[in-house]
Every structure is written in C-alpha cells, then in structure tokens.
C-alpha cells in the first residue's frame, strides 16, 4: 500500500526503491507470496511505458504471476 501511495504522489523512484528493498527481504526468508506482491508493485510503479523500463516491468509482473500460479494461489494469480 505504501508503494501505491508513493506512485499516486508521482514518487516513482521512491516507490521502486521501497519495493526492491521489500522484495529482497521476502526472497531472503523464502516468502513467495510476499515476493510476488513486491514484484507486482515493481511492475506497477514503473513510470515509463516503453523501452527497457517497460520490459523490466512486464518481466516483474510475469514472474509474479508465475509465483502465484505455482503456489496455487488463484486470487493473487488473477491480480498479477
């Protein structure tokens, strides 16, 4: 929610930094749903909709969907 709030304030860089920090924490402890949620936040906080940034955003969202699918979490798979 904090990431979405920062995006709403046009603070994309701060939003992405926060999402990356939290993503690292979730990966470190093996929390797959938390990892997927942070990957979605990264994808959604990307302000540029073309080029390399867009490709990275799409990649993050695809990885999030894959994690949710492999975890049999239909609710979050749909959101991803």
C-alpha beads as a LAMMPS data file, in Angstrom:
LAMMPS data file: protein, C-alpha beads

80 atoms
79 bonds

1 atom types
1 bond types

-500.0 500.0 xlo xhi
-500.0 500.0 ylo yhi
-500.0 500.0 zlo zhi

Masses

1 110.0

Atoms # bond

1 1 1 0.000 0.000 0.000
2 1 1 2.848 2.361 0.699
3 1 1 4.240 1.779 -2.794
4 1 1 0.855 2.580 -4.348
5 1 1 0.642 5.738 -2.248
6 1 1 4.048 6.870 -3.459
7 1 1 3.064 6.192 -7.063
8 1 1 -0.091 8.232 -6.538
9 1 1 2.124 11.104 -5.451
10 1 1 4.298 10.657 -8.577
11 1 1 7.210 9.440 -6.423
12 1 1 8.031 6.509 -8.682
13 1 1 11.711 6.300 -7.771
14 1 1 10.974 6.070 -4.028
15 1 1 8.216 3.532 -4.726
16 1 1 10.550 1.329 -6.726
17 1 1 13.331 1.583 -4.140
18 1 1 10.933 0.536 -1.380
19 1 1 9.539 -2.346 -3.458
20 1 1 13.072 -3.572 -4.233
21 1 1 14.054 -3.437 -0.551
22 1 1 10.984 -5.390 0.494
23 1 1 11.417 -7.840 -2.399
24 1 1 14.929 -8.640 -1.162
25 1 1 13.601 -9.274 2.350
26 1 1 10.849 -11.601 1.128
27 1 1 13.302 -13.505 -1.056
28 1 1 15.730 -13.845 1.844
29 1 1 13.128 -15.536 4.058
30 1 1 11.509 -17.508 1.222
31 1 1 8.093 -15.845 1.454
32 1 1 6.845 -16.482 -2.085
33 1 1 3.537 -14.585 -1.892
34 1 1 5.295 -11.545 -0.441
35 1 1 7.835 -11.808 -3.241
36 1 1 5.055 -11.913 -5.828
37 1 1 3.345 -8.888 -4.293
38 1 1 6.560 -6.850 -4.386
39 1 1 7.181 -7.891 -7.995
40 1 1 3.678 -6.625 -8.817
41 1 1 4.466 -3.377 -7.013
42 1 1 7.654 -3.007 -9.051
43 1 1 5.782 -3.563 -12.285
44 1 1 3.004 -1.161 -11.365
45 1 1 5.358 1.573 -10.169
46 1 1 7.256 1.848 -13.440
47 1 1 6.505 5.307 -14.850
48 1 1 7.973 4.678 -18.313
49 1 1 5.752 2.657 -20.602
50 1 1 8.272 1.921 -23.350
51 1 1 11.767 0.604 -23.854
52 1 1 13.854 -1.178 -21.265
53 1 1 11.815 0.038 -18.282
54 1 1 8.634 -1.372 -19.802
55 1 1 10.358 -4.700 -20.483
56 1 1 11.526 -4.876 -16.858
57 1 1 8.030 -4.051 -15.593
58 1 1 6.457 -6.734 -17.777
59 1 1 9.091 -9.236 -16.658
60 1 1 8.398 -8.494 -12.972
61 1 1 4.657 -8.943 -13.498
62 1 1 5.152 -12.221 -15.368
63 1 1 7.393 -13.535 -12.601
64 1 1 4.772 -12.549 -10.013
65 1 1 2.052 -14.374 -11.942
66 1 1 4.249 -17.451 -12.235
67 1 1 4.914 -17.493 -8.480
68 1 1 1.188 -17.221 -7.742
69 1 1 0.354 -19.911 -10.281
70 1 1 2.977 -22.279 -8.883
71 1 1 1.687 -21.610 -5.367
72 1 1 -1.869 -22.425 -6.478
73 1 1 -2.972 -19.003 -5.284
74 1 1 -5.740 -18.177 -7.744
75 1 1 -6.723 -14.898 -6.071
76 1 1 -3.265 -13.374 -6.494
77 1 1 -2.665 -15.054 -9.857
78 1 1 -5.651 -13.118 -11.209
79 1 1 -4.306 -9.884 -9.733
80 1 1 -0.890 -10.474 -11.283

Bonds

1 1 1 2
2 1 2 3
3 1 3 4
4 1 4 5
5 1 5 6
6 1 6 7
7 1 7 8
8 1 8 9
9 1 9 10
10 1 10 11
11 1 11 12
12 1 12 13
13 1 13 14
14 1 14 15
15 1 15 16
16 1 16 17
17 1 17 18
18 1 18 19
19 1 19 20
20 1 20 21
21 1 21 22
22 1 22 23
23 1 23 24
24 1 24 25
25 1 25 26
26 1 26 27
27 1 27 28
28 1 28 29
29 1 29 30
30 1 30 31
31 1 31 32
32 1 32 33
33 1 33 34
34 1 34 35
35 1 35 36
36 1 36 37
37 1 37 38
38 1 38 39
39 1 39 40
40 1 40 41
41 1 41 42
42 1 42 43
43 1 43 44
44 1 44 45
45 1 45 46
46 1 46 47
47 1 47 48
48 1 48 49
49 1 49 50
50 1 50 51
51 1 51 52
52 1 52 53
53 1 53 54
54 1 54 55
55 1 55 56
56 1 56 57
57 1 57 58
58 1 58 59
59 1 59 60
60 1 60 61
61 1 61 62
62 1 62 63
63 1 63 64
64 1 64 65
65 1 65 66
66 1 66 67
67 1 67 68
68 1 68 69
69 1 69 70
70 1 70 71
71 1 71 72
72 1 72 73
73 1 73 74
74 1 74 75
75 1 75 76
76 1 76 77
77 1 77 78
78 1 78 79
79 1 79 80
